[in-house]
Amino acid sequence: MIERIDYDVRGRSEYIDSPANEIHEGATEVRENLERDPLLGRKHAIFSEMRAKGLTDYVALPLYHTLASGIW
């Protein structure tokens, strides 16, 4: 699933409590088995939404670039 995100997203609560923010803050990977008990994993709201749609796994990795420092 790919979604378009506006530039002001980093100040929104949905982003602050998201796996994408974990990556932006320095995590090298965020992976969640959506089939296991939700009480045992990360508590991001997006995971509940994904489970409701029948998704079974989530993974996010940083994308490094060479045009400037940092991650996208």
C-alpha positions in Angstrom: 0.0 0.0 0.0 1.4 3.4 -1.0 -0.1 6.7 0.0 0.7 10.3 -0.8 1.8 12.3 2.3 2.0 16.1 2.5 5.1 17.9 3.7 3.5 19.1 6.9 2.9 15.6 8.1 5.8 15.5 10.7 3.8 17.8 13.1 0.7 15.7 13.0 -0.1 13.2 15.8 -0.8 10.4 13.2 2.8 10.7 12.1 4.3 11.2 15.5 2.7 7.9 16.6 3.7 6.0 13.5 6.3 3.5 12.3 7.5 6.1 9.8 8.5 8.3 12.7 10.4 5.4 14.2 12.4 5.2 11.0 12.9 9.0 10.9 14.2 8.9 14.5 16.8 6.3 13.6 15.3 2.8 13.6 17.0 0.6 11.0 13.8 -1.5 10.5 10.3 -1.6 11.7 8.7 -5.0 11.3 5.4 -6.2 12.7 3.6 -9.5 12.4 0.0 -8.4 12.2 -1.3 -11.9 12.8 0.0 -12.1 16.4 -1.7 -10.8 19.5 -1.8 -7.0 19.2 -0.9 -6.7 22.9 2.5 -8.2 22.2 3.7 -5.8 19.5 4.0 -2.1 18.8 1.0 0.0 19.5 0.7 2.1 16.3 -2.9 2.8 15.3 -2.1 2.0 11.7 -1.5 -1.6 12.6 -5.1 -2.0 13.8 -6.3 -0.5 10.5 -4.1 -2.9 8.6 -5.4 -5.9 10.6 -9.0 -4.9 9.9 -8.2 -4.9 6.1 -6.7 -8.5 6.4 -3.0 -7.6 6.1 -0.6 -10.0 7.8 2.8 -8.3 7.9 4.3 -4.8 7.9 7.9 -3.8 7.2 9.5 -0.3 6.8 13.1 0.4 6.1 14.9 3.8 5.7 15.7 5.0 2.2 19.1 6.6 2.1 20.1 9.0 -0.7 23.2 10.6 -1.9 21.9 14.1 -2.7 22.0 15.3 0.9 22.4 14.0 4.4 19.6 12.1 6.1 16.8 9.8 5.1 13.6 10.3 3.0 
